[in-house]
């Protein structure tokens, strides 16, 4: 098992699963490779569609448990009155309809990894039972008079702020700290916009692989439109859009004629203005300045069709200064949308 973990192809597999060159995604891959060989509990946070399960799967694949089960559980998709039985199993006759005994998902993941997505949706009583598993490694099925021991690594994920949920009494504080031994935060697509061309090409490459003989590409103008959009559904939404465009494309080039109206117009879902109220805790001025710069750079590049020199003129900046700010904000991949000039 250790030999499998040490295969040189392993890092490449992670790069294929987590596509991107933005510093945020590069740091994410490095963190995954560092935490994977350990047994620590991991809490992954990020907006819906950012790839939390992909990260969990990568951690499992790179771990010494890789030959054992990886069991994903969506805590929000299972009714609360069934979640305990699904997680911990039950004995025959434990409740109406329990015609036989059943192993739970924690037992199924024994010696492997269980991924608890949307952990914030777990009922408070069940949170206490999960804490017991994390601390003692024992599982008590519903209706059982004895517990069984399991050896399972827990990776949890949430698209809501669990610290805020703790403050509101909606999530157990002790479980929160037990889960986030290593916290991993995944940046939304709009904060690593430079990866949009790379992700788009990745999805197109996969489509080409599924349809041999069909060469399909995307025009520069269409790529600018994809890059200009904020993608509230993140990577999942972008992937679905690329698949949709590939189906609707009658030729070999995806152009703006088949893009949805909001993408063609460069429209974005409404974003709240940067309104800052200085509290006792203060603010991170550098982050606020970077966010404002990123928005203005995005708008200037969208307005000029990706022409960096023209965008720099719109913002009253030297070309070199504009390029430096562009790279710092991670707005766009230089090789994907450029005006052909050197920085």
LOLUMSE-788071 format. One record per atom (N, C-alpha, C, O): residue in one letter; x, y, z. Coordinates in steps of 0.02 Angstrom, whole numbers, plus 50000, padded with zeros to 5 digits. Example, Ala and Ser with C-alpha at 12.3 -4.5 7.8 and 13.67 -1.06 7.14 Angstrom:
# LOLUMSE-788071
A506604971650390/A506154977550390/A506604983550390/A507124983450423/S506424988850354/S506844994750357/S506455000250394/S506705005750402/
This chain:
# LOLUMSE-788071
X500424994050000/X500005000050000/X500435006250000/X500275011149966/X500975006250038/X501425011950039/X501755013049971/X501865018749951/X501905007549935/X502205008149869/X501745011749821/X501965015749780/X501095010349827/X500615013649784/X500605021149797/X500565025149750/X500635022949860/X500625029949878/X501235033649851/X501205039649835/X501785030049845/X502415033249825/X502495033749750/X503015036049727/X501995031549710/X502075031649638/X502185038849613/X501855043449638/X502635039849566/X502775046649543/X502195049849506/X502175055949500/X501715045749480/X501155048649444/X500655052149489/X500225055949465/X500695051049554/X500195053649601/X500105061149597/X499535063449592/X500635065349600/X500535072549597/X500175074749533/X499775079349535/X500325071349477/X499995073049414/X499255071849419/X498855075649391/X499045066549452/X498335065149460/X497985070749497/X497415072449481/X498315073549547/X498025079049585/X497955085249540/X497445088749544/X498445086549499/X498405092249454/X497835091549404/X497525096449386/X497705085349382/X497155084149336/X496485085149371/X496015087549340/X496455083349434/X495825083949471/X495695091249490/X495115093449491/X496225094949506/X496155101849528/X496515106349478/X497085108249488/X496165107849423/X496455111549368/X496525118949387/X496065121949415/X497095121849370/X497195128949382/X497915130649394/X498315126449415/X498085136949382/X498765139449394/X498765145449440/X499295148149456/X498185147649462/X498135153249508/X498485151349574/X498465145549594/X498805156249608/X499145154649671/X498695151149722/X498935146949761/X498045152749722/X497595149549770/X497535142049758/X497515138149805/X497505140049694/X497425132949678/X498095129349685/X498115123449703/X498645132849672/X499315129849681/X499425128349755/X499675123049773/X499255133149798/X499315132149870/X498855126549894/X499035122649938/X498265126149865/X497795120849883/X498075113949868/X498035109449909/X498365113149809/X498655106649791/X499225104949838/X499295099149859/X499635109849855/X500195108549901/X499945106549970/X500225102050002/X499405109749993/X499125108050058/X498835101050058/X498905097350107/X498505099150004/X498235092449998/X498785087250003/X498715082350040/X499325088349966/X499875083449966/X500205083050035/X500485077850053/X500175088550072/X500485088450139/X500045084950190/X500295081350233/X499385086050186/X498935083350237/X498725076150223/X498545072550268/X498745074150159/X498485067550140/X498815061750177/X498465057250199/X499485061550185/X499785055650217/X499635055150291/X499775049950322/X499355060350322/X499215060250393/X498525057150406/X498175055250360/X498345056750470/X497685054150489/X497225059650516/X496695058150541/X497425065950510/X497045071350541/X496375072350507/X496285070750448/X495905074950546/X495255076850520/X495315083450482/X495675087950503/X494955083950427/X494995089850384/X494295092850376/X493815089150366/X494245099450380/X493625103050366/X493725107350305/X494145111950305/X493355105950252/X493405109550189/X492825114450184/X492245112450191/X492965120750172/X492435125750164/X492515129150096/X493065129850070/X491955131350070/X491945134650005/X491235135049979/X490795131350003/X491125139349931/X490455140049903/X490245133749866/X490665129549849/X489605133249853/X489355127549816/X489665127349746/X489695132349712/X489885121349727/X490175120549660/X490915121749654/X491185121449599/X491245123249709/X491965124649705/X492395118349702/X492985118749684/X492105112549718/X492485106349713/X492695103349779/X493245100649785/X492275103949829/X492455101449896/X492535093849896/X492985091149928/X492085090349860/X492145083049857/X492765081049817/X493085075949832/X492945084949766/X493555083449727/X494165083849773/X494615079649768/X494175088849816/X494735089549863/X494755083649912/X495285080849925/X494165081849938/X494135076149985/X494365069749951/X494735065849981/X494155068649889/X494355062649852/X495115062749840/X495435057449843/X495395068549826/X496115069049814/X496495067349878/X497005063849876/X496265069749936/X496585068149999/X496575060650011/X497075057650031/X496005057549998/X495955050350008/X496415046549960/X496765041849980/X496415048749896/X496815045249845/X497565045549861/X497935040849846/X497785051049891/X498495051849907/X498675048949975/X499265049249995/X498195046250011/X498325043850078/X498485036350079/X498365032950029/X498745033850133/X498865026650139/X498215022550140/X498235016450135/X497635025950145/X496995022550143/X496715021950072/X496135019850064/X497095023650022/X496835024249954/X496525017849926/X496095018249883/X496745012049951/X496465005749926/X495825003749963/X495504998849945/X495635007650013/X495045006250052/X494465010850030/X494585015349988/X493865009950056/X493285013650030/X493335021150043/X493595023450094/X493065024949995/X492935032050003/X492175032850000/X491875031549948/X491875034850055/X491145034950060/X490895042150067/X490965045150121/X490605045050014/X490335051850019/X489625051750047/X489225047450028/X489475056450090/X488805056950120/X488585064250117/X488935068650142/X488015065550085/X487745072250083/X487245072950140/X486675070550135/X487445076150193/X487035076650253/X486395080550241/X485905079750278/X486395084850190/X485805088850176/X485295085150134/X484705087050132/X485515079750101/X485065076150056/X484695070450091/X484215067750063/X484895068550151/X484575063150187/X484125066050241/X484355070150281/X483485064050243/X483035066650295/X483335065650365/X483635060450379/X483235070550409/X483525070250475/X483335064050513/X483735061250551/X482715061650504/X482495055850543/X482795049350517/X482735044150550/X483115049550458/X483445043650431/X484205044050435/X484545038950427/X484465050050447/X485185050950443/X485565046850495/X486095044050480/X485295046350555/X485635042450607/X485695035150587/X486225032150594/X485145032250561/X485165025350539/X485645024350481/X486015019450478/X485645029250433/X486095028750377/X486825029150399/X487255025450373/X486965033450446/X487655034350469/X487895028750514/X488445026150505/X487485026850563/X487705022250615/X487435015150608/X487655010650642/X486955014150563/X486645007650556/X486105006550608/X485985010850650/X485765000750604/X485244999350653/X485164991850662/X485374987850621/X484864990050718/X484714983050733/X484004981450710/X483584985850703/X483884975150700/X483204972950681/X482704975050734/X482814973950794/X482144978050713/X481634980150759/X481774986650796/X481394988450841/X482304990150777/X482484996350812/X481945001650802/X481855005950845/X481595001450746/X481055006150732/X480595002850681/X480754997650652/X480025005950670/X479545003250623/X479845002750553/X480095007750526/X479824996850525/X480104995750459/X480794992850459/X481054991050407/X481104992350518/X481784989450523/X481724981850526/X481754978850579/X481634978750467/X481514971550464/X482144967550476/X482114961550491/X482714970650470/X483344967250480/X483884972050503/X483794978150501/X484444969350523/X485014973550544/X485354976350482/X485334973450428/X485664982150491/X485994985350435/X486614989050458/X486594992550509/X487164988150422/X487764992050436/X487674999250413/X487365000450361/X487945003850450/X487925010950430/X488505012850386/X488955008750373/X488495018950363/X489005021350317/X489685021950351/X490205021250319/X489685023250417/X490325023550453/X490655016650454/X491265016150447/X490265011450463/X490535004650461/X490755002850390/X491254999350381/X490385005150341/X490575003950271/X491245007050255/X491635004350215/X491385012850285/X492015016350273/X492575014050317/X493115017050316/X492485008750355/X493005006250400/X493655005050363/X493675001850311/X494195007750391/X494875007550364/X494975012350305/X495515013050278/X494425015750286/X494465020550232/X494305027550255/X494485029650310/X493955031250212/X493795038350225/X493055039450215/X492765037050167/X492745043250260/X492055045450250/X492065052950240/X492385056650278/X491695055150189/X491665062350173/X490965064750190/X490475062750159/X490915069150240/X490275071750263/X490165078650234/X490395083650261/X489815078850178/X489685085150145/X489085088650179/X488635085350204/X489095095250179/X488585099350211/X488485097150284/X487925095850306/X489025096650320/X489025094350390/X488595098950433/X488335096850485/X488525105250414/X488135109950452/X487395108150456/X487035110750498/X487165103650411/X486465101550411/X486335095750458/X485765093550466/X486855093150490/X486765087450535/X486415089650599/X486625094550630/X485895085950622/X485545087750683/X486005087650744/X486495083950745/X485845091750794/X486275092550852/X486405085950888/X486965084550908/X485885081950896/X485965075550931/X486445070850895/X486835067250926/X486405071050829/X486855066750789/X487565069450791/X488045065650785/X487635075950798/X488305078850804/X488665076050865/X489275074850863/X488295075050920/X488605072250980/X488845065150968/X489375063250992/X488465061150931/X488675054350915/X489285054250870/X489725050050877/X489305059050822/X489885059350778/X490505061350817/X491055058750805/X490425065850865/X490995067750907/X491275061750944/X491885061050952/X490835057350966/X491055051251001/X491475046850954/X491975043950975/X491265046350892/X491645042550843/X492335045450834/X492835041850831/X492375052050828/X493015055350818/X493475054550878/X494085053950870/X493195054650937/X493605054250997/X493785047151017/X494345045751038/X493305042451010/X493415035651035/X493435030350980/X493665024750992/X493205032050920/X493205027250866/X492695021750874/X492795016150851/X492135023250909/X491615018150919/X490965020450889/X490805026450889/X490585015650863/X489935016950831/X489415012650865/X489505006650874/X488855015850885/X488305012050915/X487705012450868/X487395017750862/X487535006950834/X486955006950790/X486315008350829/X486275007150889/X485815010950794/X485175012450824/X484865005850850/X484795001050812/X484675005850914/X484364999850944/X484854994750970/X484644989650997/X485504995950962/X486004991150985/X486184992451058/X486154998151081/X486364987151094/X486554987951164/X487304988151173/X487544988551230/X487674987851118/X488404988251122/X488674991951061/X488364992151008/X489254994651071/X489574998451017/X490104994250983/X490374989551012/X490254995850921/X490784992550884/X491314997750866/X491165003650858/X491924995450859/X492475000050844/X492595000450769/X492574995450734/X492715006550746/X492875007650675/X493515011750670/X493685015650714/X493865010850615/X494465014650600/X494325018450536/X494425015950481/X494105024650543/X493885028450485/X494155035650490/X494155038650544/X494385038250434/X494585045250431/X493995049450410/X493645047750362/X493875054950446/X493315059250431/X493555065650398/X493985069250423/X493265067050339/X493355073450305/X492665076550299/X492205073550272/X492595082650325/X491945086050323/X491985092150278/X492525094750264/X491405094450255/X491375100350212/X490745104250226/X490235101550248/X490785110750213/X490205115150222/X490265121150177/X490805123750165/X489685123450151/X489685129650113/X489415135450154/X489295140850127/X489325134350219/X489125139650264/X489675140650316/X490095136150327/X489675146250349/X490175147850400/X489995144150464/X489545146150500/X490355138750479/X490205134850538/X490365138650602/X490045137650653/X490865143050601/X491025147050660/X490425151450678/X490265152450736/X490105154150626/X489505158250638/X488935153850664/X488545156050707/X488885147750637/X488375143150661/X488485141350734/X488005140550772/X489115140650754/X489275139350824/X489055145150868/X488755144150921/X489185151250845/X488995157150883/X488245157650892/X488005160350942/X487865155050843/X487135155250847/X486845149250883/X486235148750893/X487275144550903/X487035138650938/X486765133250891/X486445128550914/X486895133950826/X486645129250777/X487135123550763/X486965118750729/X487735124050790/X488235118750780/X488655118250843/X488835123250873/X488825112050861/X489205110950923/X489905113750917/X490265112450868/X490095117550967/X490765120550966/X491305115150971/X491815115550937/X491195110151014/X491715104951023/X491815100950959/X492375099050942/X491265099650923/X491325096050859/X491675100350806/X492075097850767/X491515106650806/X491825111250758/X492585111150764/X492935110450714/X492835111850825/X493555111950834/X493865105050822/X494445104550802/X493475099750834/X493735093050821/X493775091550747/X494205087750724/X493325094650708/X493325093550636/X493865097450601/X494195094850556/X493965103650622/X494435107950584/X495135107650613/X495445112850626/X495395101650623/X496095100850640/X496525104050586/X496995107650600/X496345102650523/X496645106150467/X496085109050425/X495725105350392/X495995115750426/X495485118850385/X495745120150314/X496315122250305/X495335118750265/X495505120050195/X494955124350165/X494365122450167/X495145130050138/X494665134750108/X494775134850033/X495335135950010/X494245133649994/X494285133749921/X494025140349895/X493455142249911/X494425143849857/X494225150349830/X493705149549775/X493745144849736/X493205154049772/X492725153749717/X493055155649651/X493595158549650/X492735153849596/X493015155049530/X493135162449518/X493635164249486/X492695166749541/X492775173849528/X493405176749560/X493635182049539/X493685173249610/X494295175549642/X494915172449611/X495475174149630/X494825167949565/X495395165049528/X495195164749454/X495245159549421/X494985170549430/X494715171149362/X495215168949309/X495025166749254/X495855169449324/X496365167549275/X496325160149258/X496615157949208/X495995156149299/X495935148949286/X495355147149240/X495295141449219/X494925152049225/X494335150449183/X494545147749114/X494265142749092/X495035150849078/X495245147949015/X495535140849023/X495415136548981/X495905139649076/X496195133049087/X495645127849102/X495665122249076/X495165129749143/X494615125249158/X494195123849096/X493995118149083/X494065129049057/X493675128248995/X494015123348948/X493695118948920/X494665124148938/X495035119648894/X495045112548922/X495005107748884/X495095111948987/X495075105349018/X494415101849003/X494415095948986/X493865105449010/X493205102448996/X493125100748922/X492835095648904/X493385105248879/X493345103848807/X493765097748788/X493565093848746/X494335097048820/X494765091248806/X494405084748825/X494455079748790/X494055084948881/X493675079048902/X493115077548853/X492975071648839/X492785082748828/X492245081848779/X492525078848715/X492215074348686/X493105081248693/X493425078448633/X493575071148642/X493505067148596/X493785069348703/X493935062348716/X493325057848712/X493385051948695/X492745060648728/X492125056748726/X491815056548657/X491385052348643/X492035061048613/X491775061248544/X492355061248495/X492515066448466/X492665055448485/X493245054948440/X493085057548370/X492555056248342/X493555061248343/X493475063848276/X493175070848274/X493175074048222/X492925073148331/X492635079848332/X493115084648365/X493245084048425/X493375089348327/X493815094448354/X493395100648369/X493115103748324/X493355102448431/X492965108148451/X493395112948492/X493765110848537/X493335119348477/X493725124548512/X493255130348526/X492665130248508/X493525135448559/X493135141248578/X493465147548552/X494075148248555/X493065152148527/X493355158348499/X493585162948554/X493395162248612/X494015167648536/X494285172448584/X493715176548616/X493715177648676/X493235178748574/X492695182848599/X492255178948649/X492045181648700/X492135172648633/X491735168448679/X492115167348744/X491815167248798/X492765166448739/X493165165448800/X493155171748843/X493115171248904/X493185177648812/X493135183848851/X492475184148888/X492455186248946/X491935181948856/X491285182048888/X491265177248947/X490995178849000/X491545171248939/X491565166448994/X491975169249052/X491785168549110/X492535172349035/X492975175049086/X492665180949123/X492805182049182/X492225184749088/X491925190749118/X491385189049169/X491225193149212/X491095183149164/X490535181249207/X490795179049275/X491355176549281/X490385180149327/X490615178749395/X490515171449417/X490805169449468/X490115167549381/X490015160449396/X489825159149468/X490225156349507/X489215161049487/X488985159749556/X488965152349573/X489025150549631/X488895148149521/X488915140849533/X489605137949529/X489705131949535/X490105142349517/X490815140549518/X490985135249466/X490705135349411/X491445130749482/X491705126049432/X491155121649404/X491155120049344/X490685119649446/X490135115449422/X489725118949369/X489535115949319/X489575125349381/X489185129149332/X489575130049267/X489295129449213/X490215131549273/X490635132349213/X490665125949173/X490605126049112/X490755120349207/X490775113849172/X490135112449135/X490135110349078/X489565113649169/X488925112449136/X488825117049076/X488545114949025/X489055123249081/X488995127949025/X489415125748966/X489175126048909/X490025123448978/X490455121148923/X490135115148889/X490155114648827/X489865110448927/X489525104648897/X488925106848855/X488805104348801/X488545111648881/X487965114248845/X488185117448779/X487875116248727/X488705121548781/X488945124948721/X489205119948669/X489115120848609/X489535114648693/X489795109548647/X489225106048611/X489285104248552/X488665105048645/X488085101748615/X487755106348564/X487555104148510/X487695112748581/X487345117448538/X487775119648478/X487505121948428/X488435118948484/X488885121248430/X488795116748369/X488885110648372/X488625119848312/X488515115948251/X489165114648212/X489205109748175/X489655118948221/X490285117948187/X490825115648236/X490685111648281/X491425118148226/X491975116148269/X492195121748316/X492635120748358/X491885127748310/X492085133448351/X491485135948390/X490965137548362/X491565136248455/X491055139348498/X491145146948494/X491675149448513/X490645150548470/X490705157748467/X490135160948506/X489725157548536/X490125167648505/X489635171248547/X488915170248524/X488455171848562/X488805167748463/X488125167048438/X487705162148477/X487095162448476/X488035157448512/X487655152348550/X487715153348625/X487465149248664/X488035158748646/X488095160148717/X487435162948744/X487085166448708/X487265161448806/X486685164548838/X486755172148837/X487315174748836/X486195175648838/X486205182948830/X486625186348885/X486975191148871/X486575183848946/X486945187149000/X487695186548991/X488065191049011/X487925181148961/X488645180348949/X488875184748891/X489415187748894/X488475185148838/X488645189248781/X488705196548801/X489155200148779/X488245198748844/X488245205748866/X488765207048919/X488865212848939/X489095201848943/X489585202748996/X489255204149063/X489565206649109/X488595202449067/X488235203849129/X488435198849182/X488635193249168/X488375201049243/X488535196749300/X487945196849347/X487545201549346/X487875191749389/X487395192249443/X487575198249487/X488155199749497/X487065201549512/X487195207649551/X487655206349609/X487555201549647/X488165210549617/X488625209949673/X488515215849719/X488385221449697/X488585214549782/X488505219949830/X489095224749824/X489655222449814/X488975231249829/X489525236049828/X489975234949888/X489775232049938/X490585237349882/X491045236749937/X490875242049989/X491095247749985/X490465240050038/X490275244650091/X490625242550154/X490545236850177/X491015246950183/X491435245150240/X491225249250301/X491165255350298/X491115245750355/X490985249050419/X491535246950467/X491605241050483/X491925251750490/X492485250250533/X492235248350603/X491965252450639/X492345241950620/X492135239550685/X492725239150733/X493285240850714/X492585237050794/X493125236350843/X493655231450820/X494245231950838/X493435226450780/X493915221450756/X494325223750698/X494805220450678/X494145229650669/X494525232350613/X494345229050548/X493885224850545/X494685230750494/X494585227850428/X495265226350397/X495775228950420/X495255222150346/X495875220750309/X495885225250248/X495595223650196/X496225230850254/X496225235950201/X496535233150137/X496305234750082/X497065229150144/X497385226450084/X496905222150043/X496905222549982/X496505218050077/X496025213850041/X495495218050006/X495295216449950/X495265223350040/X494755227650010/X495025231149948/X494685231649897/X495635233649953/X495945237049895/X496045232149838/X495925233949780/X496255226049854/X496355221049802/X495695219249768/X495675218149707/X495155218849807/X494505217149779/X494275222649731/X494025221249677/X494355229049752/X494145234549709/X494575234749646/X494305235749591/X495225233749652/X495655233749593/X495455228149546/X495435229049485/X495315222249575/X495115216549533/X494485217949494/X494435216249435/X493995221049526/X493365222649491/X493485227549434/X493225226649379/X493885232849447/X494005237749395/X494415234849337/X494285236349279/X494895230649354/X495295227349301/X494845222849259/X494885222749198/X494405219049293/X493935214649257/X493515218749209/X493435216949150/X493235224349233/X492795228449192/X493175231449133/X492915231749077/X493795233749146/X494185236849092/X494365231649039/X494325233148979/X494555225749060/X494735220549010/X494125218148972/X494155216848912/X493555217649007/X492945215748972/X492755220948920/X492555219248864/X492815227348939/X492625232748893/X493075233048832/X492865235148779/X493715231048841/X494185231348785/X494285224648751/X494745223748711/X493855219748767/X493905213248735/X494545209548752/X494775205448712/X494825210848811/X495425207248832/X496075210748813/X496615208048825/X496035216648783/X496645220248762/X496935223748823/X496645228548848/X497495221348846/X497785223948908/X498055231048901/X498005235048948/X498335232648844/X498595239348836/X498035244448837/X498095249748868/X497475242948803/X496905247448802/X496585247848872/X496375253248893/X496565242248907/X496285242248975/X496705246549021/X496445250149063/X497365246049014/X497815250149055/X497685257549043/X497695261549090/X497565259448980/X497425266548965/X496775268748998/X496725274349023/X496255264348997/X495625266049029/X495705267549103/X495355271749131/X496175264049134/X496285264849206/X496825269849223/X496985271049281/X497125272949171/X497645277949182/X498275275049211/X498625278349251/X498445268849191/X499035265449218/X499535264149162/X499355263449104/X500175263849181/X500685261349135/X500555253949123/X500275250449165/X500775251649064/X500665244649047/X500985239949098/X500685234949118/X501595241649120/X501945237249168/X501585237149235/X501535231949267/X501335242949257/X500965243249320/X500325239249316/X500145235649362/X499965240049259/X499345236349249/X499475228849250/X499095225149282/X500005226549216/X500155219449214/X500325216649283/X500135211049300/X500675220649323/X500845218449391/X500215217749433/X500145212849470/X499755222549428/X499135222149466/X498705216349441/X498385212949481/X498715215149377/X498325209749347/X498565203049375/X498155198849394/X499225202149378/X499495195749404/X499335195049478/X499195189549502/X499375200649515/X499245200249587/X498525198449602/X498375194649648/X498065201249561/X497355199749572/X497155193049542/X496615190549556/X497585190049500/X497415183749468/X496825184349422/X496405179849419/X496785189849386/X496185191249347/X496135186849285/X495595184549268/X496695185749251/X496645182149187/X497305178849170/X497835181249190/X497275173249134/X497885169849113/X498195173649056/X497875174349004/X498825176049063/X499125180149011/X499135176848943/X499055180348892/X499235170248940/X499285166848874/X498605165848843/X498565164448783/X498065166348881/X497405164648855/X497065170548822/X496745169848770/X497125176448852/X496795182348826/X497285188148827/X497325191848876/X497655188948774/X498175194048773/X498135197748707/X497835195348659/X498435203648705/X498425207548643/X499045206348602/X499165209848553/X499445201348622/X500025199548582/X500645203148598/X501165201848567/X500635207848647/X501225211648663/X501555208948725/X501225205848767/X502195210048730/X502555207748788/X502475212648845/X502415218748834/X502475210048907/X502435214548965/X503095218348973/X503165222349019/
